Amino acid sequence: MSARPAQISDLERLLDLFRVSEVSSIAQPPERAQRIWAEMLARQDVAVFVSDAGAGIAATCMLITAPNLLRGGRGHAFLENVVTRPEYRGQGHGRAVVCAALAEAWARDCHHVLLQSGRKDGRVHRFYESCGFEPGVRTGYVAKRPADRS
């Protein structure tokens, strides 16, 4: 399997991946999703990778990098929105996009890449560990917007 940087023309196939994977609700209306997608791809500190399968996208992830005054000035990165289409799980598509993101983070001289997962499935955690992520190194916290608390 291989991964490639996402392109502006990938939006509909990417939204389809998110819909069938039931990860979270997608941006609506479609015009809003188009604006967000264009903004994401225009940013130098964001990289989105996809792995293709047939006419669709099998997997994706987003790398966000940031400069840092600590760690000798080496940046840090965050891996988000790691999603694989259910029928393509276990076939290498997820690994391809995660490895592409990690390679990009190292090319950008990042000190580390942080990843959080809210998934309870042990297979997901074993997958991340097999990609080089170490659990328990840091403690993750989440602050939600007050209006979003329920």
N, C-alpha and C positions, 0 to 999 in steps of 0.2 A: 504494500500500500504506500501511497505517497500523499503528501499534502501540498497545497499551494496557497499563496496569499489570496484572500477573497477579493472579488471585483464588484464594481457597482451593479453589474448585471446579475449577480448572485442573490439579490435580495429576495425575490419571490421563492426561490428554492430553499433559501435559508429559513424564511418564515414557515414554509411547509415542514421543514425538519422540526422546528420548534413546536408546531401544532401537533404533529404525530407523536412527539416525544413527551408531551404533556409536562414540560418543565415548569413553565410559568405562563401567564398571559402575555401575549405579544402586544407591541405598541399599536394603538389604534387612534384614529383612522389610518388607512393606508398612506395618506399624504404625510402624516406624522412619522410613520416608519421610514418613509423615503428620506425625509429630512434628517432623521437621526442617523440613518445608514450613511448618507453622504458625509455627514459631520464626522462619523467614526472613521471612515476611510480617508478623510482629509487630514486627520491628526497624525503627527509624526510619532506620538507616544502611544499609539494604539495599533496593534496588528491583529488581524483576524485571519485564521487559517481554516481551510476546508479540505475535506477529502471527498472526491467525487465517486459516485457509483451509479452506473447507468445514466439516466437523465436527471438524477437528483443529487443532493448532497447527503453523504452518509454520516459525516461527523464535522464538528466545528469546535473551535475555542477562540477566545480573545485574550491577547496579552496586552497588559497596560504597564508601561514603564515610567519611572520617575527618577529625576536626579536626586542626589543625596549628598549632604555635607559630611555625613559619617561614613564609616566603612572605607576610609581612605578616598572618599569621593566617588566610590563605585555606586551606581544606581541600584534600585530595587525594582522588582516587577511583581505583578499580580496576575494570576491566571484565573479567568472567569468564563462562565457560559460554556463549559465543556459539555457537549451534547453529542450523543451518537444515536442514530435512528435505531429503534429496537431490533429490526430484522438484520442489522449489520453489526450488532454488538459481538465482540469476540473474534472479529475478522481482521483486526489491525487498523481500522480506520481511526478509532479514538487515539490509539498509540501514535499514529502518524501525525495527527494535528498537535498532540501534546509535545511530541519530540520536536516538531517544527517550531513550536512556540519557545521551548527551552533553548533550542539552538539560536533563535533570534535574541533571546534574553542574554545569552552568553556573548553573542556578537555585539550587543549594545553595552557590554561590560557591566552587567548587573551582578551584584554580590549574591543575591538569592532571588528565588521566585516563591511567592506565597500563594497558597491555594487553600480555600475553605470548602468543605462539603457538608451539606445538611442531610445527605443521604444516609439511611440506616443500613443499607445493603452492604454486607461485608465484601462482596465481590468488587464493589466500586472502590472501596478503600484498598483492597489488594491490588487493584489495577493502578491506582495512583502510586502506591509503594513500588510497584514493578517499573514505573516510569522514573523513579528516583526520588520521590517525595518521602520525607521522613515524618511520621506522625509524632505528636507529642513534643516537638521541639519548641513550639510556642503555644500560647493559649489564645484562642480566638474569641473576640467579643463582637457583638452586634448592637448598634444603637439604631432604633427605628424612629422614623418621623413620628411625632406625637399623634398626628391624624391617622397614621397607619396602625397604631396599636389597638389590639382587640382582645 
